[in-house]
């Protein structure tokens, strides 16, 4: 019969190894997501897509509209579809909508003039 202290030492070593692996995976995820942000050109594609789609902000823009547009800008900055957006923009005023864009609904409402912020 083996002493119990041997099993405890083995379990502690396994637990430490598991924690080390989990911390390493978390660090890798942070590194990869950070690289995506750093590699970005910093270009705001929302304004380009709005121009291509013929959408413009209402004038004057009230406080609610400014908050709504700021939210759309944040969505654009964090968007994972930037390579698709770049291809769509390079195609030169494509007729099809930008369905991959998380702001497509917002842009379409601006284009149609049916977005009321008040």
C-alpha positions as CSV (number, residue, x, y, z in Angstrom):
1,X,0.0,0.0,0.0
2,X,1.4,3.4,-1.0
3,X,1.4,6.3,1.3
4,X,-1.2,9.0,0.7
5,X,1.3,11.9,0.6
6,X,2.6,10.6,-2.7
7,X,-0.8,11.0,-4.4
8,X,-1.2,14.5,-3.0
9,X,2.2,15.5,-4.5
10,X,1.2,14.1,-7.8
11,X,-2.2,15.9,-7.8
12,X,-0.6,19.2,-6.9
13,X,1.9,18.8,-9.8
14,X,-1.0,18.0,-12.2
15,X,-3.0,21.0,-10.9
16,X,0.0,23.3,-11.3
17,X,0.5,22.0,-14.8
18,X,-3.1,22.5,-15.7
19,X,-3.1,26.1,-14.4
20,X,0.1,26.8,-16.3
21,X,-1.5,25.6,-19.6
22,X,-4.6,27.6,-19.0
23,X,-2.7,30.8,-18.3
24,X,-0.5,30.2,-21.4
25,X,-3.6,29.8,-23.5
26,X,-5.2,33.0,-22.1
27,X,-1.9,34.9,-22.8
28,X,-1.8,33.6,-26.3
29,X,-5.4,34.7,-26.9
30,X,-4.7,38.2,-25.6
31,X,-1.5,38.4,-27.8
32,X,-3.4,37.3,-31.0
33,X,-6.3,39.7,-30.4
34,X,-3.8,42.5,-29.7
35,X,-2.0,41.9,-32.9
36,X,-5.2,42.2,-34.8
37,X,-5.7,45.7,-33.4
38,X,-2.1,46.8,-33.8
39,X,-2.0,45.5,-37.4
40,X,-5.1,47.5,-38.3
41,X,-4.4,50.6,-40.4
42,X,-6.5,52.7,-38.1
43,X,-8.8,53.7,-41.0
44,X,-12.4,54.0,-40.1
45,X,-14.3,52.1,-42.8
46,X,-17.7,53.2,-41.6
47,X,-17.4,56.6,-43.3
48,X,-16.2,55.0,-46.5
49,X,-19.1,52.5,-46.5
50,X,-21.6,55.3,-45.8
51,X,-20.3,57.2,-48.8
52,X,-20.4,54.2,-51.1
53,X,-24.0,53.5,-50.0
54,X,-25.0,57.1,-50.3
55,X,-25.8,57.5,-46.6
56,X,-25.2,60.6,-44.6
57,X,-25.8,61.8,-41.1
58,X,-28.8,64.1,-40.5
59,X,-28.0,67.7,-40.1
60,X,-28.2,68.9,-37.3
61,X,-27.2,65.8,-35.4
62,X,-28.9,65.7,-31.9
63,X,-27.4,64.2,-28.8
64,X,-29.2,60.8,-29.3
65,X,-28.0,60.7,-32.9
66,X,-24.5,61.4,-31.8
67,X,-24.6,58.6,-29.3
68,X,-26.0,56.2,-31.8
69,X,-23.3,57.1,-34.4
70,X,-20.6,56.8,-31.7
71,X,-21.9,53.3,-31.0
72,X,-21.7,52.4,-34.7
73,X,-18.1,53.8,-34.8
74,X,-17.1,51.5,-31.8
75,X,-18.7,48.5,-33.6
76,X,-16.7,49.4,-36.7
77,X,-13.4,49.7,-34.8
78,X,-13.8,46.3,-33.2
79,X,-15.2,44.6,-36.3
80,X,-13.6,41.2,-37.2
81,X,-14.8,41.6,-40.8
82,X,-12.3,44.3,-41.8
83,X,-10.6,42.2,-44.5
84,X,-14.1,41.5,-46.1
85,X,-14.9,45.2,-45.9
86,X,-11.6,46.1,-47.6
87,X,-12.4,43.7,-50.4
88,X,-15.9,45.1,-50.7
89,X,-14.6,48.7,-50.8
90,X,-11.9,47.8,-53.4
91,X,-14.6,46.3,-55.7
92,X,-15.7,49.9,-56.4
93,X,-19.2,50.8,-55.5
94,X,-20.6,47.3,-55.7
95,X,-24.4,47.0,-56.2
96,X,-24.8,44.3,-53.5
97,X,-25.2,45.4,-49.9
98,X,-22.6,44.9,-47.3
99,X,-24.4,42.1,-45.5
100,X,-21.3,41.1,-43.6
101,X,-21.2,44.5,-41.9
102,X,-22.6,44.7,-38.3
103,X,-23.6,48.3,-39.1
104,X,-25.4,47.5,-42.4
105,X,-28.8,48.1,-40.8
106,X,-27.8,51.5,-39.4
107,X,-26.2,52.5,-42.7
108,X,-29.3,51.5,-44.7
109,X,-31.6,53.5,-42.4
110,X,-29.4,56.5,-42.8
111,X,-29.4,56.0,-46.6
112,X,-33.2,55.9,-46.7
113,X,-33.5,58.8,-44.3
114,X,-35.8,56.8,-42.0
115,X,-33.7,57.0,-38.9
116,X,-35.2,59.2,-36.2
117,X,-32.9,59.8,-33.2
118,X,-35.4,61.7,-31.0
